[in-house]
Amino acid sequence: MSDEEGGDNGPFGIEKAKYAFCCCCIGIILLPCMLIMLGAHEKGYVCRNKDIIYAEKSATEVGCTGAPPNDQFVFFSCEINASKLQTFTLKDFNPAFSTQLGAKISFNSIAASQTVEMYQCVESKSERTEGTGNNARKITTYSYSLGWNSQPINSAAFNDKGKASSACGSSVNPGFPPNVERQSSAKRMNIVPVGMFKLHAGFSDTFQADTTVSLSTFASSFNSNTLSNGGFSNTVPSITATNIRAIGDFLMTCNTPRLGCVRISFKKNGATYASAFANSGKSGNTAPQPTKSSWGCSSGNFAELIKARKTKAEAIDSLQDSNTSSLWALRFIGVLLCWAAVFCCMYPIIAAFDIIGDYLGEVPCIGCLLKMIADIVETLVKIVVCCMSCSFGCSCAFFVIAVVWVVMRPTVGIVLLLIVVVLSVGACVLMKLVPKKGVQVKDVGEDPVEAS
């Protein structure tokens, strides 16, 4: 597009030149960053693989009952002891609840969370354009509907209170009950009992509240309660032992959803088994297993938890698969970004042809023809730059990967580096074999003669 057509490229294609310069700067910064990331990740993969092999060879597989060993690197796969899990109640999440109400629901879990929602009036906004040119005008429409929300919706900011009142029964959203902890956070045990072991904090922190608690077993505690029909215009009254009922997976203040109805739901952790590599510690209190340093890898700690029943071999396979998947995913992303970085570095070449094409398009009489030819040349330049950037960017990425493996695992790295060298030499040989312009080979064995 010419400067005249675009109207925003500035004189002499300044804006296009600025854009090309910015792309080039981004590429110059991005390329080394991606190469460093690739190298660091390759190193991390090798060290992680070393730890997994160490676990496979050194961890002793132990049972789930009896006396736990002291200070040994072990693997165990045991059932989570449900009877020793923490008991969570309504009052744990809502301290302002009465003791009578707080005791009506309780469940055991490693982790638990509460969600409080209110049936509120929600505003939606849609825009459309009518007319064309100077007669075009934007029309904004507001619509309203009722829905469950865990956050209070400010009805004072509604743009069409009459429509809100018609759709929702009222244009005012009531406030949440004052004795409900709307922002209550998830709660979790510090030590998780698994077989004869107690998982340390590093393991217990990975258990999340991920399974909805069914409240049907508690329904009989609320059967005699009479529920409100909703329609509150101010703050909803405090929740008591007599104005709430268990319906399905929710504690609800209304039989059917209406404006101002409140519902409460809970989640717990659904894991029943845990498989772990860890140090048995003392008295079964697990701890990370110290690992020794090796060539290219520093010393550290190794502790892995899988929330499922697995044999030691299955657990090792799972860790290896995860490590390999991560390796190839970041390799793919890293190589593509290296390609993109080099393309950005070379983008000023494309921009130069683009700007030249804009100038040629301004030539009187033959500008359209020259512009068409320039566009074709620009397309060819884009293809060439794309191929060149792919070749150079990918080569840089593969070279870094090979060098890291040469340093970390010479036997593997040297093979990879040789492959890179062979491919590079082969490409050079192929270029040499291509006949040069103006040179013709008559017969086999004869000297090439320059064509007249």
N, C-alpha and C positions, 0 to 999 in steps of 0.2 A: 504494500500500500504506500502511495506517495505521501509526502508531508502535507500536500494540499488536501488530499483525500482524508487523511487521518486527522489533521487539524490539531494534533497534540504531540507531534514528534519534534516540533521546534525546527529552527533553521538548520540546514545541513545535517539532518538526522541526529540531532544531539540526544534526544531521548532514547533512540535505539542504541546509540553508542554508550550512553550511561547504563542502560539495561545490560548490554554485553559486558561492560566493565564489571558490573556487580556480579554477574554470573561467573566471570573469570575469577574474581576474588573468592566467591563461595567455593568454587572448585579447588582453588589453591589451598583453602583451609580444610575442606572436606576430605580430600584425598589422603593426606597424612593421618588425619584422625581415623579414617576407616582402616588404613593399613595398621595403625597401632592397635585398633580394636580387634582386627583379625588376628594379629600376632598374640595379643593378650588372651584371646579366647582359645586359640590353639594350645597355648601353654596351659591354660586352665583345664582344658579337656584332658591333656596328658597327665597332669597332676591328679585330677579327679579320677581318672582311670587307674592310676597307681594306688590310690586309696581303696578303690573298689576291689582291686586284685589283692591288696593287703587284707581286706576284710574277708575275702573268700578263703584265703590261705590260713589266716590266724584266728578268726572268730570261732569260738567253740559253741556248737549248738546245744542248748540246754532245755530242760523241761520246764513245766509251769508250776509244779508243786514241790514241796520239800524246802530245804534250807538253801537260800541263794548263795552262790560262790562269792568270795570277796576279791575285789580288785582284779577281775579277769575280763578280757575282751570276749563278749558273748553275743550269740544271736538267739532270740527267743520269739516264738509266735504263740500268744496266749489270749485267752478270753478276758475282756475287761470285766473286773469284778463289780457287777451292778449294785450289789448290796453295800459296797463301800463308797459309792458315789455320793456327791453332795445332794441334799434335798433342797429344791427350790420351791418357794411358795409365793402366793400373790403378794404377801407382805414384804418379801425380799425386794420386789420391784417397786412396790408402792407403800412406803413406810407409813403414810397417812391413813391407810386402810385400817379398819377396826380389826382386832384380833380374831373375832368371829368370821369376818369375811376373808381375812388373810389365810385362814386355815382350810378354806373350802377347796382349794386346789393346791396340789403338791406333786412333784415328780422328781425322779433322780436323773442326774445327767452330769457329764463333765463340764459342759458349757450350756448356757441358756440365755435367751433374750426375749424381750417383750416388745410388741408393737401396738400402739394405741392409735386408732383412727376414728374420725368423725365424718358423718354423712353431711357434706357441705355443698353449697352452691358454688359452681365453678364458671368463670367467664372465659369464653373462647373468642378469638379475634380472627377475622378473615378479611382479605382485601381483594378488590378486583378493579380493573381499569375499564372505563367506558369511553367511547369516542376515540378519535385518532388525531394526531398532529397537535395543533394548538387547542383543539377542543377536547383533548384527552383529560379525564379527571379521575382521581382515585377515590373509590367508594369503600369505606370501612364499615363492616357489619359485626355486631357483637351478638353472640348467642350464649345461652345459659343452660346448664344442666346440673343435676345432682350426682355426686360421686364421693367415694371414700378417699379421704386424705389424712395423712399423718401430721401434716403441717397446717396451722391455722391460715385460712384464706381471708384476706382483708376485704370484706364486702363494702367497706366505705369507699373503696377505689373503683367500684363498678361504674361503668360508663352509661348504662341504661338500667336504672333501678326499677323502672316500670316493667320492662321485659324480664328482669331477674325475678321480680315478685310473681309474675305470671307463670314462669317456668318452674320456680322452686318453691312457691308458696309463701316466700318472704324474700326480701332483698337484703336481709341481715343474717349473717352467719353467727351463731352463738359461740361463746368461748368454751374451751374444754373444761371438764369438771375440775374443780380446784384440788381435789385430793388424789389425782392421777399423775404419776410421773411420766409425762409425755416424752421426755428426752432420756429415759432410763437406758443405760448402756448395757452391753452384754456382760454376763458374769461367767467366771470360769474357775475351776479348781486349780490349785497350784501344784498338786501332786496327784497323778493318775495311777490307781492300782490296777496292774495288769499281771495276772498270775501271782507269782511270788515277788514280783518287782514293783517298784514305785517309780514312775517316769519322772525325770527331772523337768524343770521349768522350760527348758528349750524344746522339749517334746510336748508338754501339756499346752503350751501356747499355740500349737498348730491345730488343736481341736476347736472347731467352730460350731456355733449353733446353726445347724443346716437342715433340720427335720422338724416339720410342724407337729406340735403336740395335739393329739386328738383329745377333745374335752368331753366326748360323749360319756366317758366313764364317771364324770363328775356331775352329769346332768341331774341326777336324783337329788343332789344337795340344793338345787335351785327350783325344783318343780313347783313349789307353792308360791313362787314370786309372781306378782302382777307387774307387767312391764308397761312403760309409758308408750304413748302413740307418737312421741316426738313433737315436732313443731315448736321447739324452743326459740325464743327471739333474743334471749340474753344468754348468760352463762348457764350451761347445763348443770343441774343440781349435782351435789357430791354423790359418788357411787357408794351404796351401802349394801349390806347383806340381803336386803329385800327388794332392791330395784334393778337387779341384774340377773341374767340367766345364761346357762351354757347351751348354745345352739350350734351344733356341728363342731367346727374347730374354733368357735369364737365365744367369748363372753359378750353378750349384747344387752343394751338398755332398752331395746325396742323389739317387738315381735317381727315387724317388717321395717325395712329401711325408710326413714323419713328424716327431714332436716333436723339436725341436732342429735341424731342417734349416735351412740358411741359403741365401738366394738374393740375388744382386746384379744390378741392372739399371742401364742408363745411358740418358741422354737427351742429344740434341744439338739445335742449332738447325737447322730445316729450310729456311730461306730460301735461295734460289738467285739471286734478283735483288733489286736495291734501286734505287728511284727517289727522287731527293732534290732539294730546293731548298736551296741553301746558297751561301756565299761560297767560291770555289775556293781561297782562301788562297795560301800559297806552296808550290810543289812538290806541289800536289795535296792538301795537308792541309786539309781543309774546316774551316769555322768558320761560326758564325751570321752572317747578313747584317744589318748595322745598318739600322734603319728610322727615318725622320724623324717628328717629332711633327706632328700636325695638329689641327684644331679638335676638342677633347674627348678626344683620344688622345695619350698621351705617346710619346716615342721608345722604341725597344726593339730586340729582335733577332728575326729570322725565320729559322727552319730547320725544314724538314719532311721526314720520311722515310716512304716507303711501301715495304713489303717485298714488292713485286711489280713486274712489268714493265709500265710505263705510258708513254703519250705525255704530253707536257706538258699538252695539253688534257684528257686523261683524269685526270691528277693534279689539275688545277685543279677539275674537276667533282667529284672525290672529296672534296677539301677543302671545297668549297662545300656539298656534301650533308651532310657531317659537321657543319659549323657550323650549318646550318639545322635539322638534326634535333635538335641540342643545344638550340637556341633554343626550338623548339616544345615539346620535352619539359619544359624547366624553366618555360616559360610555363604549361603545363597544370598542373604541380604547384604552381606559385606561386599561380595563380588559385584552385585548390581550397583551398589552405591559407589564403588570405585569406578565403574564404567560411567556412571552419571557424573562423578566429580571430574573426570578427564573430559567428558563432553562439555561440561560447563567451562573448563579451562580453554577449550578450542572454540567456544561459541562466538567469540569476536570475529572469527573467519566467516561464519555464516552471516553475522550482522553486517560485515563489510560488503558482501555481495548483495545483501538486501538493500543497503543504502545506495550502492551503485545503481541497482535496478530502479530505485526511486528516481534518481537523477536522469537516467536514460529515458524514463517514461515522460519526462518534461521536454524532450527534444521535439521541436515543432514538426508536424507532418508525419514523421516516422516514429514518434514516441511510443505509440501503441505496439508496433511491431518489435521495437527494441525492448520494451517492457516484457513482452511475452517471451522473447529469447532469454532475457535476464532471469525471469521466473524459472524457466527450464534449467538454466545453469545453476541457479540457487538451489533447486531441488536436488540436482546431482551433487552439489557441494555438501548438502545436508546428509545425503547417503554416504558419501566418502568420509565425512567427519564422524558420522555415527559408527562406521566400520572401524575407522582408525582408533577412535576412543574406546571402542569395545576391545580391540586387540591390545592396546596399551594398558588400559585399566585392568582388564582380566589378567594380563601378564604380570602386572605389579602385584596383584592380589595373590596369584598362584606362587610367585617368587617369595613373597613374605611367608606364606604358609610353608613352603619347602624349607626356607632358612630356619624357621622356628623348629621344624622337625629335625633338621640337621643338628641343631643345638641340643634339643631335648632328647631325641632318640636317633642318633647318627645313622644307624642301620636302615631305618625307614626314611629319614630325611634325605640321605644321599641318593637313594633310589628316586625319590620325588624330584630332587634337583636335577638329576641326570635326565629325567623325562622332560623337564622344562628346557634344558639345554638342547636335547635332541630335537625337540619341536622347533626351537628357535633356529638351529643350524639348518634343519630341513626347510624351513621357510626361506632362509637366505639362499640355499642351493636352488630351490624352485625359481626364485627371482632371477638367479644367474642364468638358468636354462632358458628363460624366455628370450626369443630372438629380439635383438635391438632393431629399432626403426631404421630402415635403409640398408639392412644387411640381409642378403639372400643366400641360402645354401643350395648349391646346384646339385651335387651328387655327394654320396657318402665318400669320404676320404679326400674330397677336394676342399681347397681353401675357400672361405666365404669371399664373395666378390660384391663390392658395393654396387647397388642397383643404380643405373643411370637415371 
